[in-house]
């Protein structure tokens, strides 16, 4: 009997094909995959055999027109400004909306495993909220694909980055 995987993801261009490729391989092995994402991903996700749910509250694209892009990073001339914009507009500010949509999808689809695209912190928070124990691989009984790197990073920069990420996730779930 296969597992049910939930893949919260966004239309970032280059991230969609590899994620859907993993989803297709899981389906070929007898698992069920639900993609939670931008409506622009729906046709391709269903073509790969996935079930689909669209973001409702979280930022999302309904077209692939450049003016509808969430990041519009080509407008930024300063890389630090671009990073701040990316952090605020995509990662931190909308995290509660991504978490709410992911919680809704978890409650409605009852996945065994939640595998968020790595930039969607709200989806990780939602998986944790539903008693998703971090686990190092798909082989365990946990419900989400964790970032075990947060616990095993070496070097002071990586440890500091990991501490920041853990602090953000911990405060959001309390």
N, C-alpha and C positions, 0 to 999 in steps of 0.2 A: 504494500500500500504506500503510495507516494505522499510526500509532504505538500503543504500549500505554502507558497512563498509570496510575500508582498514586497514589491519593488517600488518604493516612493522615489520618483525621479523628476527631473525637469528637462525642458528642451534647451539644451546648451549646445546643440549642434553635434560636436564630436563625441559627446558622452553617450548618445542614444544608441548607435549601432553596437558597441561592445556590450552594453547592458542587456539589450534585447537578444544578442547572441548567446549570452549566458542563460537568459530566460528560455530561449528556444532549446538549448541543450538540456535544461532541467525538464522541460515538457517532453522531449524525446525519451527521457529516462523514466517517464511515468508520473512526474510531479505536476502540480497545478501552479500556475503563476498568475497573479493579479498585478497589473501595473497601475500605480497611482501617479498620475502625471498631467502634464499640459494636454489640452484637447488636441494639439497639433501632433501628438504622439499616437493617438488612438488607432488610426488606420494601420500604421506600421505594427503596433503592438498586437493588434488582433490578427494581422496577417501572419505573425510569428506564432499564433496560437494562444496568446495571453488573453485573460479577462482584462477589462479596463474600467477604471474609475478616474474621473477628472477631479483636479483640485477645485475646491469651491471658494474657500476663504483665502487660501494662500495665493501669492502672486503667480500668475501663469499667462502663457501666451495662447491666443486663440487663432493667430495667423503667424506666418513666417516672414511677414514684411519687416524690413529693417526698423521702421518707425515703431513697431510693436515689441521690439527686443527689450528684455528686462534690464540688461546691463548697459547697453549703448556705450560700451567702453571706448569705442572709436572717437567719442566726443571729448575724452579726457586727454589732456596733453601732459599732465603731470602724473607720473606713476604712483606717487603717494596719494594723490587725490583719487585716482582710480581705485586703489586698494581700500581707501576709506569708504568710497561710494559702494564698492562691492560688499564690504563688511556690513555697512549700515542698511543698504537697500535690499540685499539678498540674504545675508546670513543672520544677523542679529535681530533687526526690527521685525521681519516677518516670521521669526521662529515660532511664536505662539500660534500663528495661523497655520503654518505647516504642521505643527503638533496637533492642533485641533482636527484638521483634515485627516491626518494619519490615525489619530485615535478613532475617528468615525469609521475609517476603512478597516481598522483592526476589529472594531466591535461588530461590523457588518459582515466581514469575510472570514473571521477567525483563522488567520494564518498561523502556521507552525513556526515560520521564520520570517522576520522582517529584515530586508536588506536595503537600507536607504542609500541613495547616492551620497557620496561622502560630504557634500557641501550643505546638505539639508539637515542642519542640527535639530530642527523641530521634530523631524521624523525619528531621530535617535531618541529624543526626549520622550516622545510618545511611546516608543517601544519599551523604554525603561519604565514608564508609568504603568504599563500593563504587565509589570513583573517580568520583564524580559531580562534575564540574566545575561550579561556579556559572556560570550563563549568564543574560543579561538578558532572554531571551524564549524562547518555545516554538520559534522558528525555528532555534535553534542545535543543535549535536550534543550538548549537555550532557544529563545524565540527570535533572536536577532543576530546579525553578523556584526560583531563588535570591532572596535579598533584596538586589538591587543597591543598595538604599538603605543597606546597611551600609557600602558604600564611598563613597557620594556625599552623605552627610548634611552639611548646613551648619549652623553654629551650635554653640556649645560643648556645650550639653546633649545635642544629637543625636549629636555626635561621641563624647562620653563614653558614651552609651548604646550606640552601635554598637561602640565599643571593648570594652565589657563583654560584649556578645553574641558578638563574635568570640573573645574570650578564653575564654568558656565553651565554645563549640563547638570551639575548637582543643584545649583541654585534654581534652575528652571523647573526641576521636578519637585521641589519642596513646597 
